[in-house]
């Protein structure tokens, strides 16, 4: 009789996979403990919601059809006829928003802890790129249900770059697949959402996590560490998993109690309905565009807002190279105050947009 | 005196140069591929008879791929504009009670001549030629 010894199988794998080296690294890695340690969980939470997105997204792809004639109908089918379809879609939509929320918190905490200082500049840059990719996921995914809100959000979103001098019109045509929103836009957004952005995200997440393992977790400038830091494996990982479990239960609860809705089907001839607004993470830009006058001095107001936001994004990427104080492990109050003012502006504009 | 590069170095340089030169048309083709070819609609569309055009009303119709707003003024004169707001492209509507054109997305208001009067839009709506022939009202591409 053919008999396999368990120890032999384990040994076979140990000889062929670098398990021992990996375990040695994981058990030797320490996570510092101090009064700001709680913020460390938000990076892991973002990763958790991304995993949820991948799983639920693949499931939705089984039924979703990316054409204007069938997109809305297929979402209705998923929600009303496929068993647990409503829950899968609701989980996907809620997790998308929670992922963006935790990513913002993670980025803000890294900013205020000055964790972007050397040698972690590449971690910061990859993180900001991931923020861009995640916002791209939000934008491309929003059109897919092909309902009224989705249609107008994409109409506005793809029109925004048009005011950028020289390249604006080309960017708009590139995003839409033509001059108007239509089937070409839907297939473009779909392929970006399910192929291009996931591949790019996997690549950058891989780099981000590798750097995280390589350099370890940063301690904020001039923060006193408690003597007993935590071993990454298994202690910190188990704590992380406990937070993931809480997040999973919270996600399922909101997805079930407040199932994600679907508006009326998009109609390209129907005038924009009253009170139309994009998703919450685009509200600061939306509200700024709404209140800015058509002309500021000699400049087009809309183009100026776009250029300022674009410049803000570039500044965010190059932050580690601007903040010279952090290189010497000193607190930079000026950068923190500027960051705080921008944060208050963004939150204020979001609240203003909701109340407007 | 500078050392003469050996055969391997020269071959490597040729290979790199060849790869660089080849990559230019490949990348250029990919970029050209993802930009869709321009397919501008040229033509006209009958939108109704003169009798059907009720004064002080507006409706949005499709001309090619784009929406066009056709308004019959209080005097019964039909006029047409591209229905996309010149601010961020939402489809506008005619407000009978005020006799103006309104975009609900950011609150831009245009007068009956298509000129912006309030809100963030700074450019006028694009005028679409309108024709009346044998009692038929039609719009055409500019």
Interface residues (C-beta under 8 A of the other chain):
Chain A: X152 X155 X156 X158 X159 X160 X162 X170 X173 X174 X177 X178 X179 X180 X182 X184 X268 X269 X270 X271 X272 X273 X274 X275 X276 X289 X290 X291 X292 X293 X294 X295 X300 X301 X302
Chain B: X34 X35 X36 X39 X40 X60 X61 X62 X65 X66 X67 X83 X87 X88 X89 X90 X91 X92 X93 X103 X104 X105 X106 X107 X116 X120 X121 X122
